[in-house]
Amino acid sequence: MLPFRETPQGLEVFLRVTPRASANRIADILEDGAGGCRLKVRVTAVPEDGKANKAVIRVLAKSWKLAKSLFQITAGTTDRNKTILITGDGSALAREIAKHVS
């Protein structure tokens, strides 16, 4: 099971974010208890004034070689569980990102 789904706007990615980590990195996939899964992302930034959210987008964009402008947090801006929308061709994005997270 992968932590994303295609939408008409692009690809929704489901995250579990850990701020104040020792390093910025994409960790692993974990089950969320509701039958789904989330991609675990660790960032060194503190969860104040949107710093951790910006760091998450920076880490994902760099790892997946996508422009930061394609990313938008659609749910969970103040929560550790977040949903990010990556605008574009959902199926192409899903194929590319699956190579990095599976």
Backbone as XML, in Angstrom:
<?xml version="1.0"?>
<chain id="A" units="angstrom">
  <residue number="1" name="MET">
    <atom name="N" x="0.842" y="-1.171" z="0.000"/>
    <atom name="CA" x="0.000" y="0.000" z="0.000"/>
    <atom name="C" x="0.897" y="1.247" z="0.000"/>
  </residue>
  <residue number="2" name="LEU">
    <atom name="N" x="0.546" y="2.220" z="-0.801"/>
    <atom name="CA" x="1.333" y="3.440" z="-0.909"/>
    <atom name="C" x="0.589" y="4.623" z="-0.293"/>
  </residue>
  <residue number="3" name="PRO">
    <atom name="N" x="1.319" y="5.603" z="0.250"/>
    <atom name="CA" x="0.693" y="6.713" z="0.987"/>
    <atom name="C" x="0.239" y="7.876" z="0.100"/>
  </residue>
  <residue number="4" name="PHE">
    <atom name="N" x="-0.348" y="7.576" z="-1.029"/>
    <atom name="CA" x="-0.850" y="8.650" z="-1.884"/>
    <atom name="C" x="-1.995" y="8.147" z="-2.741"/>
  </residue>
  <residue number="5" name="ARG">
    <atom name="N" x="-2.721" y="9.119" z="-3.337"/>
    <atom name="CA" x="-3.789" y="8.764" z="-4.260"/>
    <atom name="C" x="-3.894" y="9.845" z="-5.330"/>
  </residue>
  <residue number="6" name="GLU">
    <atom name="N" x="-4.284" y="9.417" z="-6.499"/>
    <atom name="CA" x="-4.448" y="10.337" z="-7.624"/>
    <atom name="C" x="-5.753" y="11.105" z="-7.476"/>
  </residue>
  <residue number="7" name="THR">
    <atom name="N" x="-5.724" y="12.380" z="-7.877"/>
    <atom name="CA" x="-6.911" y="13.230" z="-7.895"/>
    <atom name="C" x="-6.941" y="13.950" z="-9.248"/>
  </residue>
  <residue number="8" name="PRO">
    <atom name="N" x="-8.050" y="14.579" z="-9.585"/>
    <atom name="CA" x="-8.082" y="15.338" z="-10.843"/>
    <atom name="C" x="-7.055" y="16.481" z="-10.883"/>
  </residue>
  <residue number="9" name="GLN">
    <atom name="N" x="-6.675" y="16.999" z="-9.711"/>
    <atom name="CA" x="-5.707" y="18.092" z="-9.659"/>
    <atom name="C" x="-4.260" y="17.617" z="-9.665"/>
  </residue>
  <residue number="10" name="GLY">
    <atom name="N" x="-4.026" y="16.368" z="-9.284"/>
    <atom name="CA" x="-2.661" y="15.854" z="-9.204"/>
    <atom name="C" x="-2.576" y="14.639" z="-8.309"/>
  </residue>
  <residue number="11" name="LEU">
    <atom name="N" x="-1.708" y="14.723" z="-7.297"/>
    <atom name="CA" x="-1.473" y="13.592" z="-6.410"/>
    <atom name="C" x="-1.525" y="14.070" z="-4.962"/>
  </residue>
  <residue number="12" name="GLU">
    <atom name="N" x="-2.357" y="13.418" z="-4.149"/>
    <atom name="CA" x="-2.395" y="13.697" z="-2.715"/>
    <atom name="C" x="-1.451" y="12.736" z="-2.011"/>
  </residue>
  <residue number="13" name="VAL">
    <atom name="N" x="-0.593" y="13.278" z="-1.168"/>
    <atom name="CA" x="0.362" y="12.470" z="-0.413"/>
    <atom name="C" x="0.038" y="12.642" z="1.065"/>
  </residue>
  <residue number="14" name="PHE">
    <atom name="N" x="-0.055" y="11.527" z="1.767"/>
    <atom name="CA" x="-0.411" y="11.525" z="3.186"/>
    <atom name="C" x="0.860" y="11.359" z="4.012"/>
  </residue>
  <residue number="15" name="LEU">
    <atom name="N" x="1.092" y="12.292" z="4.941"/>
    <atom name="CA" x="2.340" y="12.348" z="5.686"/>
    <atom name="C" x="2.129" y="12.258" z="7.186"/>
  </residue>
  <residue number="16" name="ARG">
    <atom name="N" x="3.140" y="11.793" z="7.868"/>
    <atom name="CA" x="3.268" y="11.887" z="9.323"/>
    <atom name="C" x="4.595" y="12.610" z="9.552"/>
  </residue>
  <residue number="17" name="VAL">
    <atom name="N" x="4.535" y="13.830" z="10.077"/>
    <atom name="CA" x="5.708" y="14.685" z="10.180"/>
    <atom name="C" x="6.251" y="14.694" z="11.607"/>
  </residue>
  <residue number="18" name="THR">
    <atom name="N" x="7.573" y="14.587" z="11.721"/>
    <atom name="CA" x="8.251" y="14.710" z="12.999"/>
    <atom name="C" x="9.147" y="15.943" z="12.936"/>
  </residue>
  <residue number="19" name="PRO">
    <atom name="N" x="8.747" y="17.034" z="13.616"/>
    <atom name="CA" x="9.613" y="18.215" z="13.659"/>
    <atom name="C" x="10.723" y="18.032" z="14.697"/>
  </residue>
  <residue number="20" name="ARG">
    <atom name="N" x="11.694" y="18.925" z="14.679"/>
    <atom name="CA" x="12.821" y="18.904" z="15.615"/>
    <atom name="C" x="13.598" y="17.599" z="15.563"/>
  </residue>
  <residue number="21" name="ALA">
    <atom name="N" x="13.691" y="16.994" z="14.399"/>
    <atom name="CA" x="14.450" y="15.751" z="14.236"/>
    <atom name="C" x="15.941" y="16.084" z="14.116"/>
  </residue>
  <residue number="22" name="SER">
    <atom name="N" x="16.769" y="15.067" z="14.164"/>
    <atom name="CA" x="18.210" y="15.290" z="14.063"/>
    <atom name="C" x="18.662" y="15.558" z="12.629"/>
  </residue>
  <residue number="23" name="ALA">
    <atom name="N" x="17.832" y="15.153" z="11.652"/>
    <atom name="CA" x="18.177" y="15.374" z="10.243"/>
    <atom name="C" x="16.899" y="15.445" z="9.411"/>
  </residue>
  <residue number="24" name="ASN">
    <atom name="N" x="16.991" y="16.130" z="8.280"/>
    <atom name="CA" x="15.873" y="16.170" z="7.339"/>
    <atom name="C" x="15.925" y="14.910" z="6.493"/>
  </residue>
  <residue number="25" name="ARG">
    <atom name="N" x="14.838" y="14.137" z="6.497"/>
    <atom name="CA" x="14.821" y="12.932" z="5.669"/>
    <atom name="C" x="13.418" y="12.344" z="5.574"/>
  </residue>
  <residue number="26" name="ILE">
    <atom name="N" x="13.239" y="11.578" z="4.521"/>
    <atom name="CA" x="12.026" y="10.791" z="4.370"/>
    <atom name="C" x="12.336" y="9.442" z="4.993"/>
  </residue>
  <residue number="27" name="ALA">
    <atom name="N" x="11.552" y="9.037" z="5.967"/>
    <atom name="CA" x="11.839" y="7.812" z="6.704"/>
    <atom name="C" x="11.202" y="6.606" z="6.019"/>
  </residue>
  <residue number="28" name="ASP">
    <atom name="N" x="10.071" y="6.164" z="6.496"/>
    <atom name="CA" x="9.448" y="4.959" z="5.966"/>
    <atom name="C" x="7.940" y="5.159" z="5.876"/>
  </residue>
  <residue number="29" name="ILE">
    <atom name="N" x="7.249" y="4.105" z="5.514"/>
    <atom name="CA" x="5.794" y="4.140" z="5.425"/>
    <atom name="C" x="5.241" y="3.447" z="6.666"/>
  </residue>
  <residue number="30" name="LEU">
    <atom name="N" x="4.258" y="4.077" z="7.300"/>
    <atom name="CA" x="3.648" y="3.456" z="8.470"/>
    <atom name="C" x="2.145" y="3.423" z="8.320"/>
  </residue>
  <residue number="31" name="GLU">
    <atom name="N" x="1.532" y="2.418" z="8.942"/>
    <atom name="CA" x="0.074" y="2.307" z="8.926"/>
    <atom name="C" x="-0.501" y="3.315" z="9.910"/>
  </residue>
  <residue number="32" name="ASP">
    <atom name="N" x="-1.649" y="3.915" z="9.552"/>
    <atom name="CA" x="-2.206" y="4.982" z="10.381"/>
    <atom name="C" x="-3.353" y="4.559" z="11.290"/>
  </residue>
  <residue number="33" name="GLY">
    <atom name="N" x="-3.668" y="3.300" z="11.366"/>
    <atom name="CA" x="-4.723" y="2.839" z="12.259"/>
    <atom name="C" x="-6.114" y="2.928" z="11.673"/>
  </residue>
  <residue number="34" name="ALA">
    <atom name="N" x="-6.289" y="3.673" z="10.603"/>
    <atom name="CA" x="-7.592" y="3.807" z="9.954"/>
    <atom name="C" x="-7.633" y="2.988" z="8.665"/>
  </residue>
  <residue number="35" name="GLY">
    <atom name="N" x="-6.714" y="2.071" z="8.516"/>
    <atom name="CA" x="-6.664" y="1.239" z="7.318"/>
    <atom name="C" x="-5.835" y="1.832" z="6.195"/>
  </residue>
  <residue number="36" name="GLY">
    <atom name="N" x="-5.266" y="2.996" z="6.414"/>
    <atom name="CA" x="-4.434" y="3.642" z="5.399"/>
    <atom name="C" x="-2.983" y="3.644" z="5.833"/>
  </residue>
  <residue number="37" name="CYS">
    <atom name="N" x="-2.185" y="4.404" z="5.135"/>
    <atom name="CA" x="-0.790" y="4.524" z="5.514"/>
    <atom name="C" x="-0.318" y="5.951" z="5.254"/>
  </residue>
  <residue number="38" name="ARG">
    <atom name="N" x="0.802" y="6.287" z="5.867"/>
    <atom name="CA" x="1.381" y="7.620" z="5.758"/>
    <atom name="C" x="2.880" y="7.497" z="5.558"/>
  </residue>
  <residue number="39" name="LEU">
    <atom name="N" x="3.420" y="8.461" z="4.848"/>
    <atom name="CA" x="4.850" y="8.546" z="4.641"/>
    <atom name="C" x="5.429" y="9.359" z="5.793"/>
  </residue>
  <residue number="40" name="LYS">
    <atom name="N" x="6.394" y="8.805" z="6.476"/>
    <atom name="CA" x="6.987" y="9.474" z="7.622"/>
    <atom name="C" x="8.100" y="10.399" z="7.131"/>
  </residue>
  <residue number="41" name="VAL">
    <atom name="N" x="8.008" y="11.675" z="7.514"/>
    <atom name="CA" x="8.996" y="12.672" z="7.123"/>
    <atom name="C" x="9.524" y="13.342" z="8.383"/>
  </residue>
  <residue number="42" name="ARG">
    <atom name="N" x="10.841" y="13.420" z="8.491"/>
    <atom name="CA" x="11.475" y="14.073" z="9.643"/>
    <atom name="C" x="12.153" y="15.350" z="9.173"/>
  </residue>
  <residue number="43" name="VAL">
    <atom name="N" x="11.932" y="16.425" z="9.922"/>
    <atom name="CA" x="12.570" y="17.700" z="9.595"/>
    <atom name="C" x="13.188" y="18.299" z="10.857"/>
  </residue>
  <residue number="44" name="THR">
    <atom name="N" x="14.267" y="19.054" z="10.681"/>
    <atom name="CA" x="14.945" y="19.669" z="11.815"/>
    <atom name="C" x="14.246" y="20.941" z="12.278"/>
  </residue>
  <residue number="45" name="ALA">
    <atom name="N" x="13.405" y="21.505" z="11.455"/>
    <atom name="CA" x="12.733" y="22.767" z="11.775"/>
    <atom name="C" x="11.756" y="22.607" z="12.942"/>
  </residue>
  <residue number="46" name="VAL">
    <atom name="N" x="11.530" y="23.709" z="13.627"/>
    <atom name="CA" x="10.565" y="23.726" z="14.735"/>
    <atom name="C" x="9.167" y="23.991" z="14.179"/>
  </residue>
  <residue number="47" name="PRO">
    <atom name="N" x="8.136" y="23.498" z="14.855"/>
    <atom name="CA" x="6.768" y="23.701" z="14.364"/>
    <atom name="C" x="6.200" y="25.062" z="14.771"/>
  </residue>
  <residue number="48" name="GLU">
    <atom name="N" x="6.865" y="26.119" z="14.384"/>
    <atom name="CA" x="6.426" y="27.475" z="14.699"/>
    <atom name="C" x="6.406" y="28.311" z="13.431"/>
  </residue>
  <residue number="49" name="ASP">
    <atom name="N" x="5.371" y="29.093" z="13.266"/>
    <atom name="CA" x="5.257" y="30.021" z="12.133"/>
    <atom name="C" x="5.398" y="29.337" z="10.775"/>
  </residue>
  <residue number="50" name="GLY">
    <atom name="N" x="4.989" y="28.087" z="10.676"/>
    <atom name="CA" x="5.035" y="27.377" z="9.404"/>
    <atom name="C" x="6.413" y="26.904" z="8.981"/>
  </residue>
  <residue number="51" name="LYS">
    <atom name="N" x="7.402" y="26.988" z="9.858"/>
    <atom name="CA" x="8.770" y="26.588" z="9.496"/>
    <atom name="C" x="8.864" y="25.100" z="9.178"/>
  </residue>
  <residue number="52" name="ALA">
    <atom name="N" x="8.214" y="24.269" z="9.971"/>
    <atom name="CA" x="8.263" y="22.823" z="9.720"/>
    <atom name="C" x="7.541" y="22.483" z="8.419"/>
  </residue>
  <residue number="53" name="ASN">
    <atom name="N" x="6.429" y="23.144" z="8.136"/>
    <atom name="CA" x="5.706" y="22.889" z="6.885"/>
    <atom name="C" x="6.569" y="23.235" z="5.680"/>
  </residue>
  <residue number="54" name="LYS">
    <atom name="N" x="7.259" y="24.368" z="5.736"/>
    <atom name="CA" x="8.147" y="24.755" z="4.637"/>
    <atom name="C" x="9.288" y="23.763" z="4.480"/>
  </residue>
  <residue number="55" name="ALA">
    <atom name="N" x="9.799" y="23.276" z="5.605"/>
    <atom name="CA" x="10.885" y="22.295" z="5.560"/>
    <atom name="C" x="10.417" y="20.979" z="4.936"/>
  </residue>
  <residue number="56" name="VAL">
    <atom name="N" x="9.198" y="20.566" z="5.254"/>
    <atom name="CA" x="8.647" y="19.334" z="4.677"/>
    <atom name="C" x="8.581" y="19.453" z="3.159"/>
  </residue>
  <residue number="57" name="ILE">
    <atom name="N" x="8.058" y="20.565" z="2.678"/>
    <atom name="CA" x="7.953" y="20.765" z="1.231"/>
    <atom name="C" x="9.336" y="20.793" z="0.595"/>
  </residue>
  <residue number="58" name="ARG">
    <atom name="N" x="10.280" y="21.444" z="1.251"/>
    <atom name="CA" x="11.652" y="21.503" z="0.730"/>
    <atom name="C" x="12.258" y="20.101" z="0.623"/>
  </residue>
  <residue number="59" name="VAL">
    <atom name="N" x="12.086" y="19.282" z="1.661"/>
    <atom name="CA" x="12.640" y="17.919" z="1.674"/>
    <atom name="C" x="12.011" y="17.069" z="0.566"/>
  </residue>
  <residue number="60" name="LEU">
    <atom name="N" x="10.685" y="17.117" z="0.455"/>
    <atom name="CA" x="10.000" y="16.310" z="-0.559"/>
    <atom name="C" x="10.371" y="16.766" z="-1.968"/>
  </residue>
  <residue number="61" name="ALA">
    <atom name="N" x="10.368" y="18.073" z="-2.204"/>
    <atom name="CA" x="10.673" y="18.598" z="-3.534"/>
    <atom name="C" x="12.093" y="18.218" z="-3.954"/>
  </residue>
  <residue number="62" name="LYS">
    <atom name="N" x="13.028" y="18.317" z="-3.033"/>
    <atom name="CA" x="14.415" y="17.971" z="-3.354"/>
    <atom name="C" x="14.564" y="16.467" z="-3.607"/>
  </residue>
  <residue number="63" name="SER">
    <atom name="N" x="13.956" y="15.655" z="-2.759"/>
    <atom name="CA" x="14.067" y="14.200" z="-2.899"/>
    <atom name="C" x="13.432" y="13.692" z="-4.185"/>
  </residue>
  <residue number="64" name="TRP">
    <atom name="N" x="12.310" y="14.285" z="-4.556"/>
    <atom name="CA" x="11.567" y="13.820" z="-5.723"/>
    <atom name="C" x="11.856" y="14.637" z="-6.976"/>
  </residue>
  <residue number="65" name="LYS">
    <atom name="N" x="12.772" y="15.610" z="-6.856"/>
    <atom name="CA" x="13.181" y="16.447" z="-7.995"/>
    <atom name="C" x="11.992" y="17.143" z="-8.672"/>
  </residue>
  <residue number="66" name="LEU">
    <atom name="N" x="11.181" y="17.795" z="-7.830"/>
    <atom name="CA" x="10.019" y="18.543" z="-8.294"/>
    <atom name="C" x="10.121" y="19.979" z="-7.785"/>
  </residue>
  <residue number="67" name="ALA">
    <atom name="N" x="9.467" y="20.899" z="-8.460"/>
    <atom name="CA" x="9.458" y="22.293" z="-8.032"/>
    <atom name="C" x="8.636" y="22.458" z="-6.760"/>
  </residue>
  <residue number="68" name="LYS">
    <atom name="N" x="9.138" y="23.249" z="-5.832"/>
    <atom name="CA" x="8.410" y="23.502" z="-4.579"/>
    <atom name="C" x="7.051" y="24.146" z="-4.846"/>
  </residue>
  <residue number="69" name="SER">
    <atom name="N" x="6.943" y="24.874" z="-5.942"/>
    <atom name="CA" x="5.686" y="25.557" z="-6.254"/>
    <atom name="C" x="4.558" y="24.587" z="-6.589"/>
  </residue>
  <residue number="70" name="LEU">
    <atom name="N" x="4.869" y="23.324" z="-6.852"/>
    <atom name="CA" x="3.836" y="22.321" z="-7.150"/>
    <atom name="C" x="3.178" y="21.776" z="-5.892"/>
  </residue>
  <residue number="71" name="PHE">
    <atom name="N" x="3.768" y="22.032" z="-4.727"/>
    <atom name="CA" x="3.302" y="21.466" z="-3.463"/>
    <atom name="C" x="2.397" y="22.442" z="-2.720"/>
  </residue>
  <residue number="72" name="GLN">
    <atom name="N" x="1.332" y="21.879" z="-2.128"/>
    <atom name="CA" x="0.413" y="22.678" z="-1.322"/>
    <atom name="C" x="-0.118" y="21.798" z="-0.197"/>
  </residue>
  <residue number="73" name="ILE">
    <atom name="N" x="-0.057" y="22.290" z="1.024"/>
    <atom name="CA" x="-0.617" y="21.548" z="2.158"/>
    <atom name="C" x="-2.118" y="21.794" z="2.162"/>
  </residue>
  <residue number="74" name="THR">
    <atom name="N" x="-2.894" y="20.716" z="1.993"/>
    <atom name="CA" x="-4.350" y="20.852" z="1.905"/>
    <atom name="C" x="-5.060" y="20.463" z="3.194"/>
  </residue>
  <residue number="75" name="ALA">
    <atom name="N" x="-4.379" y="19.758" z="4.088"/>
    <atom name="CA" x="-4.975" y="19.383" z="5.377"/>
    <atom name="C" x="-3.864" y="19.180" z="6.396"/>
  </residue>
  <residue number="76" name="GLY">
    <atom name="N" x="-4.131" y="19.609" z="7.616"/>
    <atom name="CA" x="-3.197" y="19.361" z="8.704"/>
    <atom name="C" x="-2.071" y="20.371" z="8.837"/>
  </residue>
  <residue number="77" name="THR">
    <atom name="N" x="-2.318" y="21.614" z="8.507"/>
    <atom name="CA" x="-1.234" y="22.599" z="8.587"/>
    <atom name="C" x="-0.679" y="22.744" z="10.000"/>
  </residue>
  <residue number="78" name="THR">
    <atom name="N" x="-1.487" y="22.491" z="11.016"/>
    <atom name="CA" x="-1.011" y="22.582" z="12.399"/>
    <atom name="C" x="-0.992" y="21.219" z="13.091"/>
  </residue>
  <residue number="79" name="ASP">
    <atom name="N" x="-1.031" y="20.159" z="12.320"/>
    <atom name="CA" x="-1.079" y="18.794" z="12.850"/>
    <atom name="C" x="0.123" y="18.021" z="12.322"/>
  </residue>
  <residue number="80" name="ARG">
    <atom name="N" x="0.481" y="16.950" z="12.998"/>
    <atom name="CA" x="1.577" y="16.097" z="12.514"/>
    <atom name="C" x="1.144" y="15.267" z="11.304"/>
  </residue>
  <residue number="81" name="ASN">
    <atom name="N" x="-0.143" y="14.945" z="11.225"/>
    <atom name="CA" x="-0.674" y="14.239" z="10.058"/>
    <atom name="C" x="-1.089" y="15.279" z="9.034"/>
  </residue>
  <residue number="82" name="LYS">
    <atom name="N" x="-0.490" y="15.222" z="7.864"/>
    <atom name="CA" x="-0.727" y="16.223" z="6.830"/>
    <atom name="C" x="-1.103" y="15.563" z="5.516"/>
  </residue>
  <residue number="83" name="THR">
    <atom name="N" x="-1.809" y="16.309" z="4.692"/>
    <atom name="CA" x="-2.076" y="15.909" z="3.319"/>
    <atom name="C" x="-1.513" y="16.998" z="2.429"/>
  </residue>
  <residue number="84" name="ILE">
    <atom name="N" x="-0.694" y="16.580" z="1.486"/>
    <atom name="CA" x="-0.075" y="17.519" z="0.548"/>
    <atom name="C" x="-0.570" y="17.185" z="-0.843"/>
  </residue>
  <residue number="85" name="LEU">
    <atom name="N" x="-0.930" y="18.215" z="-1.590"/>
    <atom name="CA" x="-1.316" y="18.052" z="-2.986"/>
    <atom name="C" x="-0.142" y="18.483" z="-3.855"/>
  </residue>
  <residue number="86" name="ILE">
    <atom name="N" x="0.240" y="17.603" z="-4.767"/>
    <atom name="CA" x="1.248" y="17.943" z="-5.775"/>
    <atom name="C" x="0.483" y="18.093" z="-7.074"/>
  </residue>
  <residue number="87" name="THR">
    <atom name="N" x="0.456" y="19.301" z="-7.610"/>
    <atom name="CA" x="-0.317" y="19.549" z="-8.826"/>
    <atom name="C" x="0.425" y="19.014" z="-10.045"/>
  </residue>
  <residue number="88" name="GLY">
    <atom name="N" x="-0.359" y="18.489" z="-10.975"/>
    <atom name="CA" x="0.203" y="17.938" z="-12.200"/>
    <atom name="C" x="-0.547" y="16.689" z="-12.615"/>
  </residue>
  <residue number="89" name="ASP">
    <atom name="N" x="0.086" y="15.892" z="-13.443"/>
    <atom name="CA" x="-0.478" y="14.631" z="-13.919"/>
    <atom name="C" x="-0.360" y="13.598" z="-12.804"/>
  </residue>
  <residue number="90" name="GLY">
    <atom name="N" x="-1.476" y="13.277" z="-12.173"/>
    <atom name="CA" x="-1.485" y="12.388" z="-11.018"/>
    <atom name="C" x="-0.865" y="11.031" z="-11.271"/>
  </residue>
  <residue number="91" name="SER">
    <atom name="N" x="-1.164" y="10.419" z="-12.402"/>
    <atom name="CA" x="-0.631" y="9.075" z="-12.667"/>
    <atom name="C" x="0.872" y="9.113" z="-12.909"/>
  </residue>
  <residue number="92" name="ALA">
    <atom name="N" x="1.365" y="10.134" z="-13.613"/>
    <atom name="CA" x="2.807" y="10.260" z="-13.842"/>
    <atom name="C" x="3.532" y="10.537" z="-12.530"/>
  </residue>
  <residue number="93" name="LEU">
    <atom name="N" x="2.960" y="11.403" z="-11.700"/>
    <atom name="CA" x="3.556" y="11.689" z="-10.398"/>
    <atom name="C" x="3.568" y="10.435" z="-9.521"/>
  </residue>
  <residue number="94" name="ALA">
    <atom name="N" x="2.476" y="9.680" z="-9.536"/>
    <atom name="CA" x="2.393" y="8.461" z="-8.732"/>
    <atom name="C" x="3.464" y="7.454" z="-9.138"/>
  </residue>
  <residue number="95" name="ARG">
    <atom name="N" x="3.649" y="7.287" z="-10.438"/>
    <atom name="CA" x="4.685" y="6.338" z="-10.907"/>
    <atom name="C" x="6.071" y="6.788" z="-10.461"/>
  </residue>
  <residue number="96" name="GLU">
    <atom name="N" x="6.354" y="8.060" z="-10.587"/>
    <atom name="CA" x="7.682" y="8.578" z="-10.237"/>
    <atom name="C" x="7.938" y="8.508" z="-8.740"/>
  </residue>
  <residue number="97" name="ILE">
    <atom name="N" x="6.960" y="8.913" z="-7.946"/>
    <atom name="CA" x="7.142" y="8.920" z="-6.493"/>
    <atom name="C" x="7.175" y="7.499" z="-5.940"/>
  </residue>
  <residue number="98" name="ALA">
    <atom name="N" x="6.447" y="6.587" z="-6.529"/>
    <atom name="CA" x="6.465" y="5.187" z="-6.078"/>
    <atom name="C" x="7.868" y="4.600" z="-6.150"/>
  </residue>
  <residue number="99" name="LYS">
    <atom name="N" x="8.664" y="5.049" z="-7.090"/>
    <atom name="CA" x="10.060" y="4.567" z="-7.197"/>
    <atom name="C" x="10.867" y="4.958" z="-5.961"/>
  </residue>
  <residue number="100" name="HIS">
    <atom name="N" x="10.521" y="6.095" z="-5.351"/>
    <atom name="CA" x="11.293" y="6.604" z="-4.218"/>
    <atom name="C" x="10.801" y="6.097" z="-2.874"/>
  </residue>
  <residue number="101" name="VAL">
    <atom name="N" x="9.541" y="5.701" z="-2.775"/>
    <atom name="CA" x="8.993" y="5.343" z="-1.461"/>
    <atom name="C" x="8.712" y="3.857" z="-1.266"/>
  </residue>
  <residue number="102" name="SER">
    <atom name="N" x="8.781" y="3.078" z="-2.292"/>
    <atom name="CA" x="8.466" y="1.648" z="-2.104"/>
    <atom name="C" x="9.689" y="0.830" z="-1.812"/>
  </residue>
</chain>
